[in-house]
Amino acid sequence: MYSDFKSHLQTELSDIQEAGLYKNERIIVSPQGALIRVGDGKEVLNFCANNYLGLSNNSELINAAKNALDTHGYGVSSVRFICGTQDLHKQLEASIARFFGTEDTILYAACFDANGGVFEPLLNEQDAIISDALNHASIIDGVRLCKAQRYRYANADMADLEKQLIAAQAQRHRLIVTDGVFSMDGNVAPLDKIYELANKYNAMVMVDESHSAGVVGNTGRGVTERYNLRGEIEIITGTLGKAFGGAIGGFTTGKKEIIELLRQRSRPYLFSNSIPPMVAAAGIRMFAMMDETNELQDKLHKNTAYFVEKMKAAGFDIKPTESAICAVMLYDAKLSQEMAARLLNEGIYVIGFYYPVVPKDQARIRVQISAAHNPEQLDKCITAFSKVGRELGVIK
Ligand SMILES: *Cc1c(COP(=O)(O)O)cnc(C)c1O
C-alpha cells in the first residue's frame, strides 16, 4: 500500500534538496545561551536564538520549575475545563494581563495554538479580517480556519490598509491583524497609525507580540508600550517560547469578554492539554522578575544599539530595526550561505536567509541579539563579520 506514496515522498524530498531548501538541524548538546556547545564538541557564540532576555537557562526560573515539580507534579493529564486548571495556571494568566495592562488572559500550549484558535470563535462570514502580508504562518492558518472575509495589505503599508478597510465596510465587524515585530527585517508594526485607521473605519486590532514582548518599548512591554497604547488594543497574542524563558506556551490577552468567549469556544484550548505546572511556575517567576527590574531589557537595548552602530561603522548594510533582530543585508543567496558557513568557522553561529523566506534578491544574515551577550562576545561577533565580510568583498 505504501510503495506508491513512498516514491511520491522521495520525489518531494529530492525536489526540496535540489532547490537548496532542505533544512538540516544542528545538534546542540548544551543549554541554550550566548555560548553553546554543538554536536562535535565545538563551542560557538549563538546569535540566532530568540533568547532575547537570556532567560532560557536562568537559574531562578530553573529553581521555580524544580519547586513546582515537587509541589504540583509533572503533568495534569487534562484540558483546562475538565480537571487541568491549577492555581498556577490562573496566577500565570493574571501575571500576563498585568504585564500587558490587559483585562484577562487565556493560556495555550503555544502561540501557534493561540493564533489558530482566536479567529474562528469570534468572527464569522459576516465579518472581515484584514491581515498584514508578512504575518506569521500561525496567523495565516488561524485565518484559514475562520469563515470571515479575508483582506490583505502590503507589509506595514498604511495606504493599502486604508484601502482594505474601505473595501471591508460592508462587513459587520472588522479585525486588523499584525505581527508586532516582523521577524525577517526586525521592523515594528506602525501600531499608532493602525490604531488611528481602526478608529476611523470602525475596526478592532490584534497584535502578535511574539518577537516584541520583552524587547520593544522602554520597559519591554511590547509594541503597545512603544506607541502608548497599553490597554487600548482588543487582542494581543504572544509566546512564552522566546524572550520569556523559551520553554513552551502561548497566550491571548485582551478584553475580558473576548477571553471569556475563547474559554468557551476556542478549539486548541478546549481540546488540548494544559501546560505543565513547572512551565507555569517558571512563567510566574519570570513575570515577577519583570516587575522587579528592567535590567535585562536595558541590557538588551544597549547590546542591540552597540551591535548595530559597530556593524554600520564597519560598512555593513543593516536594515533599520527597532527590535533585537538585525538583518545584515547581502542581497545574494549564495553569498548569504557562504558567509554564514565561514562565520561558523570563526565560532559565530548565525543563519543566512534567502528566497522564498525573504523576497528575491533580499538575501541576508539575521543576527539576533540577547541580553545574555557580554561586550567581548559582541565584539568577537563584529570582528568575525568584518574579517569574513572583507574576505568575501562585502565590505572594504
Ligand atoms: C514564534 C512565533 C509564533 C509561534 O510561537 P510558539 O509559541 O512557538 O508556537 C507565533 N507568532 C509569531 C509572530 C512568532 O514569531
The ligand as an SDF file (V2000), in Angstrom:
LIG
                    3D

 15 15  0  0  0  0  0  0  0  0999 V2000
    7.3220   32.3240   17.1310 C   0  0  0  0  0  0  0  0  0  0  0  0
    6.0380   32.9180   16.7320 C   0  0  0  0  0  0  0  0  0  0  0  0
    4.8330   32.2400   16.9350 C   0  0  0  0  0  0  0  0  0  0  0  0
    4.7810   30.8210   17.4450 C   0  0  0  0  0  0  0  0  0  0  0  0
    5.0340   30.7760   18.8080 O   0  0  0  0  0  0  0  0  0  0  0  0
    5.0950   29.3360   19.5310 P   0  0  0  0  0  0  0  0  0  0  0  0
    4.7310   29.6320   20.9370 O   0  0  0  0  0  0  0  0  0  0  0  0
    6.4840   28.8430   19.3350 O   0  0  0  0  0  0  0  0  0  0  0  0
    4.0890   28.4790   18.8470 O   0  0  0  0  0  0  0  0  0  0  0  0
    3.6590   32.8910   16.6130 C   0  0  0  0  0  0  0  0  0  0  0  0
    3.6640   34.1460   16.1100 N   0  0  0  0  0  0  0  0  0  0  0  0
    4.8090   34.8140   15.8700 C   0  0  0  0  0  0  0  0  0  0  0  0
    4.7560   36.1930   15.3180 C   0  0  0  0  0  0  0  0  0  0  0  0
    6.0260   34.2260   16.1760 C   0  0  0  0  0  0  0  0  0  0  0  0
    7.1500   34.8820   15.9320 O   0  0  0  0  0  0  0  0  0  0  0  0
  1  2  1  0
  2  3  1  0
  2 14  2  0
  3  4  1  0
  3 10  2  0
  4  5  1  0
  5  6  1  0
  6  7  2  0
  6  8  1  0
  6  9  1  0
 10 11  1  0
 11 12  2  0
 12 13  1  0
 12 14  1  0
 14 15  1  0
M  END
$$$$
